[in-house]
Amino acid sequence: MSLLIIGGLSAFKSHSQDSGSQSMNGLNSPVHYKASDSIVADIPGQIVRLYGDAQVDYEDITLNAELIEIDMEKNEVVATYGLDSLGNPIGKPIFNAGGEASACEYIKYNFETKKV
C-alpha cells in the first residue's frame, strides 16, 4: 500500500484530469484542495483525506469543512465536522455553489453528476 502524508500545508494542491482523456474519472476541470493540518493520500486507492480547515474547489463549487475525503475514482467528495477537545463540533461543512451557501453536518457530492 502506497501512502503519502503531507503535513502543515496551506498552499493549494491539485489533481487534474485532461478534458480530452478517456480515463475512469473523466473530469473536465481540475479539483483543487488544501488543508491547514494535513493531507493524506492513498495513491492506489485514489483517496485523498484533508484534515483541519479543509477546502475543495471544483469549477463553481467550493466546499469547506474540518474533514474532507476525496474519492478520485468515484468522483465523490464527502465532508463532515470534527470535534474540539471538549467534544463540541467544529468546522461543519459549508457547500457553496452558484453563489448560494448551505451549511450542514455531513455532505456527499458527486463531481460528475453534480448531485449532492
C-alpha positions in Angstrom: 0.0 0.0 0.0 1.4 3.4 -1.0 0.5 6.3 1.3 1.6 9.9 1.0 1.3 12.1 4.1 1.8 15.8 3.8 1.6 17.9 7.0 1.1 21.6 7.6 0.0 22.7 4.2 -1.8 25.8 3.4 -1.0 26.1 -0.3 -3.3 24.6 -3.0 -2.5 21.1 -4.3 -4.4 19.9 -7.3 -5.4 16.7 -9.1 -6.2 17.5 -12.6 -7.6 15.4 -15.5 -7.2 16.3 -19.2 -10.6 17.1 -20.6 -9.9 15.0 -23.7 -8.8 11.9 -21.7 -10.9 8.7 -21.6 -9.8 7.8 -18.1 -12.2 6.4 -15.4 -12.8 9.7 -13.7 -13.2 11.8 -16.8 -13.5 15.2 -15.1 -13.3 18.2 -17.3 -11.7 20.5 -14.8 -9.0 20.2 -12.1 -10.0 19.5 -8.5 -8.1 21.9 -6.2 -7.8 21.2 -2.5 -6.0 22.4 0.7 -5.9 21.8 4.4 -4.3 23.5 7.4 -3.4 20.3 9.3 -2.6 17.5 6.9 -3.3 15.9 3.6 -3.1 12.1 3.4 -3.2 10.4 0.0 -3.8 6.7 -0.6 -2.3 6.6 -4.1 -3.5 3.0 -5.1 -7.0 3.6 -3.6 -7.2 7.1 -5.2 -8.4 8.6 -2.0 -7.2 11.9 -0.6 -8.1 12.9 3.0 -7.9 16.5 4.2 -7.7 17.4 7.9 -8.1 20.8 9.5 -9.9 23.7 7.9 -10.0 21.8 4.6 -11.2 23.3 1.3 -12.1 21.7 -2.1 -12.7 23.8 -5.2 -14.1 22.4 -8.5 -15.5 24.6 -11.2 -18.0 26.9 -9.4 -18.2 24.7 -6.3 -16.4 25.3 -3.0 -16.6 23.0 -0.1 -15.2 23.9 3.4 -15.1 21.5 6.4 -12.9 20.2 9.2 -12.6 16.8 7.5 -13.0 16.1 3.7 -12.4 12.9 1.8 -12.0 12.9 -2.0 -12.5 9.7 -3.9 -10.9 10.3 -7.3 -12.1 7.0 -8.8 -15.8 7.6 -7.8 -15.6 11.4 -8.5 -17.0 12.0 -5.0 -16.2 14.2 -2.1 -17.5 13.6 1.5 -17.3 16.3 4.2 -18.1 16.4 7.9 -17.2 18.2 11.0 -14.6 17.4 13.7 -14.7 17.7 17.5 -12.7 20.0 19.7 -11.1 19.0 23.0 -14.4 19.5 24.8 -16.4 17.4 22.3 -18.0 20.4 20.6 -18.4 20.3 16.8 -16.0 22.4 14.7 -15.7 23.0 11.0 -19.2 21.9 9.9 -19.4 21.6 6.1 -20.3 24.7 4.1 -21.2 24.0 0.4 -21.1 26.9 -2.0 -22.5 26.5 -5.5 -23.6 29.2 -7.9 -23.4 31.9 -5.2 -25.6 30.1 -2.7 -24.1 28.6 0.5 -25.6 25.7 2.5 -24.3 24.6 6.0 -24.8 21.0 7.2 -23.3 18.3 9.4 -22.4 15.9 6.5 -22.4 16.2 2.8 -21.6 13.9 -0.1 -21.2 15.4 -3.6 -20.5 13.8 -7.0 -18.4 15.9 -9.3 -19.5 14.1 -12.4 -23.3 14.1 -11.8 -23.1 17.4 -9.9 -25.6 16.0 -7.3 -25.5 16.2 -3.6 
